Amino acid sequence: MTAAVSMVLFPAAAFDLDWAHATLSAQGLEVAAAAQGLQVRWDEDGPVLRIAFVHGAQVAREAAAIAAGGGYADALRGCDARFEIAIDDLDEALDEMNTLIEVQTTLQEGTGGFLFNDWNGELSPNPSSD
């Protein structure tokens, strides 16, 4: 069992947990409010992903550190908000990857942000911005 985090980084703009709740629900995901954010799953047998919204100067600093030396450093300078997708069991989430992919894609496309996975260090721009 491995804990992991996937992040969608973006300029704060008009996005928050209410927006994420409505947007993920519209995609057919089961979304429930939780103490620190949202819990999301595809169906009752699938893994539960926890979504948190974080914003502020510390997010901008962390985004710059993630982008350091890469091709997206300039674009990430303006990212002062993120949705954190917490995964308690990475193996389970990757085995049933539909939930993780749907959550990542929905949040990334909706915000126009960057996707970063801590387990492999992969940073990806929004595909629609290419």
Helices and strands as residue ranges (DSSP letters): E 4-10, H 17-26, E 30-34, E 37-41, E 49-55, H 57-67, H 73-76, E 81-87, H 90-95, H 97-111, E 114-117, E 122-124, G 127-129
